Amino acid sequence: MFNILYLSVGRQPRPTRLLATNNLYCDVWQLARASTGEGQPEEGDPLDLVAGPRQLVRIKLSGRISCSAISPDGQYVCCSGPEFGVRLYRLESEPTTEEDEEKEKEDEGKVTVARVPLPSPALGVASALVITPSGFLLASLPCGSIKCFQLPTAEEEKVVAAVPGLSEPCVPSA
């Protein structure tokens, strides 16, 4: 059973994506899209679908997932868990011809997953994750600090906030 659901709903040319996370998997779905037609439909009117929902990718991790996030543009997925720490992935669509590029605008083709290395191997487990529309990954750590990474490279690690009274630096539990 899925316990965490997130939507990518930013201003993007691709259909809306849904991140559904259970204990071991992060599934990314492309949601169904309706024809816009003329004017605004009335509430309760049936809609014509131009693309049905479909699973784009499943990310299987080596342990229990405690929190996850998807970027507003649907290009990044981040997961955290006690067995593997924090992991960041980039989702890329692979059009191969001009026809595929046109199709991708309506219904995404093959999607690949690439892991983006984070600069801090001792980051530990995050309590919460957020990927902002401006391209930052924020990870809230159990010790009270918040780490910030600039996407797409995830290089510049910064501690952007800390809860007073807690010791720094945050030491992840082993």
N, C-alpha and C positions, 0 to 999 in steps of 0.2 A: 504494500500500500504506500502511495506517495504521501510524504508529509510536508514538503516544501514546494511551493509553486511561485514562479516569478515570470513576468512578462517583459519583453523588450518592446517598448512603445515609443521610441524616439522618432524624429523625423528622418526616415531612411527610405531608400527606394525599394527595399525588400519587404516581403510580408512580415507580419508580427511573429516573433518567436516566443515560445513558452519553455521555461526551464522547469522540469519536474524532477525532484530529487528524492530518492528513498535512501535506505541505509548504505547501499553499495554502489548505486548508479546515479549519474546525472544524465537525464534524457533531454535533448533539445528537439522541440517540435516546431514545425511551421503550421500556424493556425490557418483555418479555412478563410478564404476571402470571398466576399460577395461583390457582385457587379454593382457599380455605383449608379448606373442608369441615369435617368433624368430626375432631378429634384431629390428631396429627402423622403425616404419611405415613411409611411405612417407606422406607428407602433402596432405590432402584431401582424403586419403584412409579411408574407413569405418573401425571402430573398433568393435570387439566383446565384449559386456559387460558381465562381470562375476557377477556383483551385480548392481542392479538399485538404483537410488536415493530414499531415504525414510526419513521421519521425525522421529527423534529419541525421541525428547521431546519438550514440550511447557511449558515455565515458564511464568505464569501469575502473574503480579505484581499489587499492589494496587494503582497505579497512573501512570502518564506519564513517560516514559523512555527518559532521555536526552542523555545518552551515555552508551556504553556497550563494552565488549571485550571478546574474547575467547583465552585461552592459546594455544600456538603452538602445544601442544600434544593433545588438544581437551578435556582435563579432567576438566577444570575450566571455568566457565562463570561468569562474573561480570557485574552488571548493576547499574545505578544510576539515581535517579529522585528526584524532589522536595518533593514528598509526603513520600518517604521511605528512602532517603539517599543513601548509598552505600551497595549493597548486593553481596555476593560472594557465588557461588554454585559449588559443586563438582559433576561431572557426573560419574556414575559407571556402568559398564556393569556387568550383573549377569549371568554368565554361571552356569548351574546346573549339567551338566554331561560332560564326556570327549568329547562326540560328539558335545555338545554345545560349548566347548572350541575351538574345531577345526573350527566349523562354525563361531565363533566370529572373527577369524583371517580374514575371508573373508567377512562376513556380520554380523554386530553386532546384538546381541540378545536384550533382554530387557535392557533398560537403566533407572536407577533411579537417582533422583536428591536429594542431601543432602545440606542443607544450612550450610555454614561455618561461625561461628560467628566472627565478626571483633572486636578487642579490644576497639575500640573507638566509643561508641554510638553517640557521638557528632561530628562525622566526617562530617556530612552534605552532601551536594550535590557535586559531582565531575563534573568538566568541561570536563575532559578526563580521560580515563582508559586505561592502558596497562598491559598485563601480559607477562613477559619476558620469554625467553627460559630457563633462569637459575632459574626460580621459584619465581619471585618477582611480587607482584601486586603494581603498581604505580598509585596513584590517584592524579590528579592535581585539586586543590581547587580554587574557584573563588578569594580567597584572595592572590593568588600568590604562595602558598606553595605546595610542592609535598610530599605526605605521601607514605611511602614504607612499605609493609608487606611481610614477608617471607611465602611462601606457603610450605607445605599444611596446617599448623595450623593457619596461619595468625596472629601469636602472636606478634612478635617483631615489634611494630610500631616505625617508625623513620621519622623525617622530614629530607628529604635528600636534599632539595633545597628550596630556598625562593627568591622571587623577591625583590631586595632592595627598600626601601622606603615604603613598605607595613607593617602594624603592625602585630606582632605575639602575641599570637597564633591566628589562624584563628577561627572566631566565625561564625558558620553556621547560615544562616537566618532561622527564625522560620516560 
